Amino acid sequence: MESCTEEISYVSQQEAIEIDDMLMGPLGFSVDQLMELAGLSVASAIGEVYSSSDYTRVLVICGPGNNGGDGLVAARHLHHFGYKPSICYPKRNTKPLFAALVTQLESLSIPFLSEEQLSVQLSSDYDIIVDAIFGFSFHGTPRLPFDSLIRKLVSVRNQQCTHQKAAVIISVDVPSGWHVEDGDIFGVGIKPDMLVSLTAPKLCAKMFFGTHHFIGGRFVPQSIIDKFKLKPPPYPGTSMCVRIGNLPQTNLSAQKGIFASSESLEEVEEDPIYQFQKWFSNALAAGIKEPHYMVLSTADIDAKPSSRMMSLEGVNKDGFVWQTNYGSRKAREILENPQASLLFYWGPLKRQVRVEGFVEQVSEEESEQYFSSLSRDIQIRPIVSKQSRPIHEREVLRQQYRELEEKYHDRTSIPRPKHWGGYRLIPEFFEFWQGEESQVHLKLRYSMEEIDGRRVWRIHRLVPPLAESASSL
Ligand SMILES: Cc1cc2nc3c(=O)[nH]c(=O)nc-3n(C[C@H](O)[C@H](O)[C@H](O)COP(=O)(O)O)c2cc1C
């Protein structure tokens, strides 16, 4: 499989809109043509990575706009490539173009399912889920029914984390729910395994750290390339799409139970958050169980430390977010002393990441948004949770849980209890530790420094001399 590792150019939302206007204006393209090219690129990229014999069952979730149309076209091509697509298209676009695409699919006996017909655990019914809900013109917050469909896709990714059999997610152009330029702002959105950028990658693609990034834009005329300073990759042969960047090698390392390649610390990101996301994606790709579990250490006003396991709920350019009880011991310690550290350990890759910084409570709005993204049964848990307090009657809690289940059984969402919400660690120090077979373990440190009033990351590489390697652990 060919790939392109040349420098990638990204476009803003405004530029993407201008490119579309130019294509469909002076350059004479029709929307049908662009949709056909997009859908074919998506289907071809899927075909390059996921064989129709191993990944036969495909669910294509289509939004109401052009991204949904791209999904409909992709479904038709996937059918002809030997896959078995089903479509969920809850808000059908009534324009003739979209109605014609639906007719084409119906004539191939491709089933259309309502949102209610989809099971809660999509992974048991499908091998591939194509997210064609929202594209580059989307802004704002997803509404019903797309918000709950996006939640289902997020829970597929959580299953991947917990090592259960999970479908792979392919996002068309922009992972739905992400900001077109800033990406997964709250860090709790869809984490696709594959992104197929169309025409040119949008800025949010910089935050994509899944395994397969493809671009489909072979038709883009030179005048657009020049005007928007695009750097289109060389497309091999007659392909409609090409991989951008290399496949991570860590899959193999993990399967063989050996160390990840030390090359992984040769090409490092300038921004440690990107470096973290890269390693996190590597951990997911390597099949590591629950890579989002971390140790959170806090200390009280007298600097007496305490540690506990936590679940990382999101990471983005602002920091690392987790959810907890605001009446817990850790919450009290954070109030007294906002310094904290996080520790991740991904054994099969022999990798450890330490993150230190100060902690702030996330906004009410962010906690609400996160809470509403959870499934109903998970929302009930924090209501009955009595962290860091003695529990006298376990049966009382069980009874309370049952009562809440009964009370909310016909509701899709439950109000967030005020004692439950998020914290964010804003990092000031990172250490990436890579174990090596030679025992000469590598460390990469990032520390935040102020230079001319600007906060910048300074990178230090620590490669111990051979003789000291035994004590370099
Ligand atoms: C793997 C694992 C993940 C956990 N994730 C969370 C979490 O995300 N939020 C939370 O409040 N507690 C979580 N806990 C429970 C905490 O470790 C801890 O017991 C609880 O938060 C009370 O801690 P504190 O008394 O130090 O405040 C988790 C425990 C384990 C073992």
The ligand as a MOL file (V3000), in Angstrom:
LIG
                    3D

  0  0  0     0  0            999 V3000
M  V30 BEGIN CTAB
M  V30 COUNTS 31 33 0 0 0
M  V30 BEGIN ATOM
M  V30 1 C -9.4430 1.6560 37.1290 0
M  V30 2 C -10.1390 2.6650 38.0200 0
M  V30 3 C -10.6860 3.8190 37.4480 0
M  V30 4 C -11.3270 4.7600 38.2620 0
M  V30 5 N -11.8380 5.8930 37.6860 0
M  V30 6 C -12.4200 6.8280 38.4830 0
M  V30 7 C -12.9110 8.0500 37.9140 0
M  V30 8 O -12.8210 8.2970 36.7100 0
M  V30 9 N -13.4850 8.9480 38.7480 0
M  V30 10 C -13.5750 8.7290 40.1050 0
M  V30 11 O -14.0840 9.6150 40.8100 0
M  V30 12 N -13.1120 7.5990 40.6560 0
M  V30 13 C -12.5370 6.6480 39.8880 0
M  V30 14 N -12.0480 5.4940 40.4510 0
M  V30 15 C -12.1240 5.3480 41.9190 0
M  V30 16 C -10.9130 6.1070 42.5350 0
M  V30 17 O -9.7230 5.3470 42.4010 0
M  V30 18 C -11.1090 6.4420 44.0180 0
M  V30 19 O -11.3490 5.2720 44.7360 0
M  V30 20 C -12.2650 7.4100 44.2510 0
M  V30 21 O -12.2970 8.4150 43.2810 0
M  V30 22 C -12.1220 8.0760 45.6380 0
M  V30 23 O -10.8730 8.6940 45.7070 0
M  V30 24 P -10.4550 9.7780 46.8540 0
M  V30 25 O -11.0920 9.2850 48.1380 0
M  V30 26 O -8.9910 9.7680 46.8650 0
M  V30 27 O -11.0170 11.1040 46.4500 0
M  V30 28 C -11.4240 4.5460 39.6600 0
M  V30 29 C -10.8720 3.3740 40.2080 0
M  V30 30 C -10.2590 2.4400 39.4010 0
M  V30 31 C -9.6710 1.2050 40.0320 0
M  V30 END ATOM
M  V30 BEGIN BOND
M  V30 1 1 1 2
M  V30 2 1 2 3
M  V30 3 2 2 30
M  V30 4 2 3 4
M  V30 5 1 4 5
M  V30 6 1 4 28
M  V30 7 2 5 6
M  V30 8 1 6 7
M  V30 9 1 6 13
M  V30 10 2 7 8
M  V30 11 1 7 9
M  V30 12 1 9 10
M  V30 13 2 10 11
M  V30 14 1 10 12
M  V30 15 2 12 13
M  V30 16 1 13 14
M  V30 17 1 14 15
M  V30 18 1 14 28
M  V30 19 1 15 16
M  V30 20 1 16 17
M  V30 21 1 16 18
M  V30 22 1 18 19
M  V30 23 1 18 20
M  V30 24 1 20 21
M  V30 25 1 20 22
M  V30 26 1 22 23
M  V30 27 1 23 24
M  V30 28 2 24 25
M  V30 29 1 24 26
M  V30 30 1 24 27
M  V30 31 2 28 29
M  V30 32 1 29 30
M  V30 33 1 30 31
M  V30 END BOND
M  V30 END CTAB
M  END
